[in-house]
Amino acid sequence: MTNRRRFLQAAVSLALATRLPGARAATYDLIIRGGRVIDPSVGLDAVRDVAIAGGRIAAVASDVGDDADEVLDASGRIVAPGLIDIHTHAGRDAAAPPLALADGVTGFVDAGSAGADNIDAIAVVIRSAPQTGCALVHIARTGVTGDGELNDINAANVALAQGAIARHRDVVAGVKIRLSESVAGSNDLEALRRAQEAARPFGLPVMAHVGQNYSPMRAILPLLKRGDIVTHMYAPPPHGILDDDGQLLADVAAARRRGVIFDFGNGVVGHFTWDMVQRSAEQGFWPDTLSTDWNVMSSTTGVVDFPNVMSKFLMLGMPLADVIACATVNAARTFPVFEDRGTLNVGAPADIAVMELRDGEFEFVDNFEGTRTGRERLFPSATVLGGSVVGTEDQ
C-alpha cells in the first residue's frame, strides 16, 4: 500500500508534470529563500530554501536554485508550518478568518461560539474562509452566552446537538462545553456527560473549558476520553490543575498519559495567571497545544495575535522549537481536518507562516493584569496559503 509520504510526493510530481505545454515553465511557483526553517514534525531547524509547486511543498534544501515564478526573501526570518489555532471564535464574523490569516493562522477551530440553534451561521463563515477551518458545536443549544448558558440543564440538549453535527459534518469537528461555575453551576458534570453522549456516535472529541469549576478536576477528568481537550489548562483556583500546595494533581498527569490533550487557551477573563503557568512549568507540565481564544477584538487585548501568545512561552523558558510544535504539528494532530497540515514535508499543502523573532523588551499580560517582560517576541511577517503569498508585513 502506498504510504502517506509517497502519496504526497506523487502529488507534487504530478503537479510538476501537468503544467501548461508550450513555453517553458519555471520549475517552481514560489521559493521562500534563506529563512531559518523550523519544522518540528521532522526535527528540522536550519537555514533552508523552501520550494513550492502546484500548491504543495516541492523541496526543502540548502539551495533549490532560482527557477521560480516568484521568490520571497525570508533572510533573518523564521519559516514554519502555517499556524493552527485550535481555540478561536473566528466563526462569528466573516471578517475574522482573513484577519487571522494575516497573523500566520492557516488553520483554525471555532470553539463553541454556536450551539444547535445558531451553528448554521457559523458553518457559512467557515465554509467561506480562505483557510482550513472547523467548528465545535456547543452542547448548550444557544452557544456561548454572557449569562451562564448551562445554568438551565435543559439547554444541554443531546438530540439537538447531534442534529447540528449531522447537518454540518463537513464543518463540525467536535463538541464544546464550558464548565466554569458561572456558566454551568452544579450542572457541570451532567452537562459534560451530555456532551460526551452527543459526540459519541460520530467519534468526535469534546473540548472542555475549565476554570473556577463547581466540581473539582478529579471529578471532571474521568469523564474525558483519549483525544478530548482541556482548554484554559492554567486557570487559577478554585479547582485548577494544582493542589493547595501548588503541586500538580496526580489525576492531571494520569489524564495526559491516557491521551487527554491540555491546551493553553489565552483568552482574557479568568483563564491564566503567570504564577499558575510558572508553577506548572517548573513541574514539567507544559501545554500540548497553544491557542488564543481569539476574536476580531483580540488585537486590543492581552492576546494581540497568535505569535504574541507563542512569545509568552518563550519568555517563560519553553524552547522555540517546542513553542512552534505546540502551534503546528501538535495542533494538527488534534482534529483530522488538519492531518496533512502542521508540516513542511515534501508533498504537504504549502501553508506556511513566516515570522520575525525580534530582540528587545516586550510586555506580556495575563488575565489578571499581571505583566511580565520578555526579551524576545515573534511577529507575523508573511503568510503563504496553498502555495500563494496572501499577506506580508507591508500589507
N, C-alpha and C positions, 0 to 999 in steps of 0.2 A: 504494500500500500504506500502511495506517495505521502511522505510526511509533510507537515506544515511548511517547513523551510523550503523544501524542494518545490512545493506548490507556489510559494511566493516568488521564488527565483524564476520559475517558469513564467509567471505573470509578467515579470519585468522583461524577460527575453521576448515574450510575445509583443509587449508594448514597443520594444525597440525594433522588432521585425515588421511591424504593421504601420510604420509611418508612411506618409503620402509618397507615392512614386514620383519620379521626375528629378527635379533639382535635389542635390544632396542636402539632407537634413543634418542638423547638429546631432551629435551622439546623445547629448543630454538636454533636457529642457532647462534645467537650473543647476548651478553649482553653488553651494554655500562654502565659501573659501576661507580656510585658515583659522577657523574657530577652535576653541577648546571644547571638543566633543565629549560630553559626559552622558553615557548611556548605561545606567546601572543594570539593564536587562542582560547585557553581555560583559559587564565589568570593565567598560572602556572609559578611560579618562586620559585623553591625549589630543594634541593638535592634529586635526584631520580636515580633509575636504569631504563634503557630503554631496554626492551627485544624485540627481532625480530625473527619472524618465517615466512618462506615462502615469504620473501621479503617485509613483512609488519610489522607494529608496533603491537606487541602482548600484551605488558603490559608496563605501566609506574607506578612504585611504589617505595616505600622506600626500599623494599627488594624483589627482584624477585627470590631469590635463586641462585644456582650455576650451574643448569643443562643446560649447553650450550656447543656447539661445540667450541665457541670462546668467549673470554672476552676481551673487550677493556677498560682499566683503564682510566677514564676521571676525576679522582680526581683533583680538582683545576682548572678544565676547564669548559667552558660553552658548554652545549649541546643544540642546537637549530634546528629547521627545516632547511632543506637544503636551501641555499640562492637562491633567484630568481632575476636575474638581467635583468630588462626589457628594458635596452638600452645598447646594446653592438654592436660590429661589428665582432662577433665571427664566422660569416658565411663566412668570406673572406678567411679563411685558415683552412685546415683540422687539423692543429696542435693546433688551438685555443681552441676548446671545451675541450680537455683534460687538457690544461693549466688552464682554468677557473675552471674546476672540482677540481683541486688540491687546489684551494683557497676556496673551500666550495660551489661553484656555481653549484647546481644540476638542475637548470633550467635557460634558457637564451632566450632573444629575440634579433635577429639581426635586428637592427632598420634602415632599408632603405639603406643598403650597395648597394643593386641592385634594378634596375627598370626592366621593361618588357624585355629589351634587354639582361639582364645578370642574371636574377633570377634563371635560370636553374642550374647554377653552385653553387649558394648559397644553393639551395634546396638539392643538392647532399651532401654537407658538413653537413647540418643539419640532414638529414636522417641517416648519418653515425656517428653522435655524440654519445658519450656514455650516455649523459644525455638528458633530455627532452629539446627540442629547437623549436623555430618557427621563422618566419621572417615577417617583414613588407615590402611590396613592395613599393618602392619609386614611387611617381606619375610621377617624371621625368624618362623617359624611360631609361636613362643612369645610374640611381642610383646616388650616391654621386660622384661629381667631384670636382676638385680643382679650377674650373674657372666659377662657377655660373651656375649650371645645369638648372635653371629655368629662366635665363635671356632671353631665347627664349621660349615664352609661348607654342610654338608648341611641346616642349619636354614633356609637361604635356598632354599626350595622354590617354584619358579615356578608349577607346576601347582596347588599348594595355595593359593597367593596368588590366582591367577586364579579359582579356585573360590570363594574367600571374597568376592571382588569381585562375581562373578556372582550369588551368593546375596543380596547386600545392595547392589544398585545404587542403591537409594534412599538409602542411608546412606554408602557408601564413595565418597570424592571424590578419592582418590589413594593413593599408596604412600609409606611412610616407611622410612628407613634411618638407622641410627646408624653413623658412620664412625670414631669415636674408637678409638685403638689398643687401649684397654682393652676395647672392645666387639667389634671385628672383627679386630684384629691385621693381619696381611698379607693377610687375605681381603677387605679393604675394597673394592678396585676390582672384583673378581669379584662381590661381593655387590651392588655398585651396578649392574653390568651386568644382574644378575638382576632387580633392582628395576625397571629400565627395561623389561626383557622382560615382566615381569608387567603393567606399566601400559600397554604399547603397544597391545594390541588394543582397549582401552577408551578410548584417547585421554586418559589421565589424567596429571596431573603427579606428579613424585617430589619429596618433601621430604627433603633430605639434612642430617642433623645433623652438623656438623663441629666440630673442636676436638681438638688433640693427636692428629691422624691419623698412621697409619703412613706413608701416601703424601702427598706434597706437593699443594698446591692446583692446581698446574699439571697434575697427572695426574688430579685429580678433576673439575675444571671442564669439560674437553672431553666428559665423559660426561653432562653435563647439557644439556637442551634448553630451548627457549623455554617459559616458564611454569613450569619447575621452580623450587624454592625452596631456598636455602641458609639454614638456621636456625642460630642461635648465631654470627652473622657476625663478632662481635668476640672470638671465643675467642683466648686468647693462644698463643704458640708452645708447642711446635713446629708448623710448617706451618700458620700462620694466613694472613690476607689481606695482611699486611705483610711486607716482606723484612727482612733482618737490620739494615738501616739505618733501619727504620721507615717505608719508603716503600710505598705501595700497589702491589701486584703488577699489572703490565700485564695479566696473564691475568684478574684480577678485574674490572678496568674493562671489558675486552673482553666478559666474560660478561654483565655488566649491559647493555651495548649490544645484545647479541643476545637479550635478553629474559629472562635468568635473574633471579629475584627474590631480594633479600637481606633477610632477616628478623632482627630483634634476638634474640628468644628469651631472656628474662632468666634463668630457672632459678635454681639455687642452687649448682651444683658445676662449676667449671671453664669457665664459658661466657663471661664477660667480665670485663675489668678496666677501670678508669677510664682508664688510660693508653692501652689499645688503642682505646677509643672516641674519646678526645680526639685522638690522632694521626690516626685515620681521618677524623674530622670536620674537622680542620684542612686536610685534602686534599679536602674536599667530598664525602666518602663517608659520607653519612647512610643510615639504613635506608630501604628501600622500605615496609616494614611493621614495626609494633611488635607484640610478643606477649609473653606472660608465662611460658609453660611451667608454667601454673597447675595446682594440685590443691587438695583441700579443706584442706590444711595450710598453704597459702601465706600466710595471714594471720599466721603465726608466723615467717615468714622475711623475707628482704630483698625479696621480691616484693610482699607485702602484698595489693595488688589492682591491677587494670589502670590506674586513674587514677594510682596511685603510680608505676608503671613509666613512664607517659607523662610524669610530672613530672620524672623523671630527665633527660629530654631537654630540658625547659625549662631546667633547671639548667645543662645543657651548652651552651645557646645556640641550640637549634632554635626557630624561631618557633612560636607557639601554633597557628596555622592549619596549619602543616606537621605538627606533632605529632598534631593531630586527624585530618588526612588519612591519616596512617600507620595510624590505628586505625579508620578508617571507609571512605572511598571507595577507598583503595589496597588495603585488605584485602578489600573486596567484589569487587575485580577478580581475585582470585587463584583463586576457585572459583565455578563457575556457580550453585551453590545460593544465593549471596548477590548475584546480578546485579541485583536490584531493591532491594537494601539499600545502606547507606552514604551515603544522600542524604535530604534533606528536600524534594526536588522534589514539586510538586503531583502527586498520584496514587500516590506511593510508599507502601509499607506504613509505618504510623506507629509505627516503632521508634525511640525517642528516649532519649538519655542527658542528664540534667540534672546538671550538676556545679558545684561551688563552687570557685573559684580563690582560695585563701587566701594572704595575705601573712604572713610570719614567718620563722622559722629551722627548717628541716626537714632531718633527716639521712637520707641515702640511702646504700645499701650495695651494693657489687659482690659478685662471687662469691668474693673472696679476703679478705674482711673489711676491705676498703678503704672508708673513709667520706668523703663529701663533703657539704657543707651548701649547700642551696639556699634561695632567698628566697620561692619560690612552690611551692604544691602543690595539685594537683587532688584533690577529694574527691567521691565519689558523693553526690548529693542526692536524685534521684528517677529512676525508670525507667518509661518508657511502652513497652508491648509491644502491638502490634496495636491501638493507639488507647486502651488502658486503662492507668491508673496501677497498676503492680503492686508498687511499692516506693518508699518515701520514707526520708529520713534518720531520721525519727522511728519507723520500724517495725523 
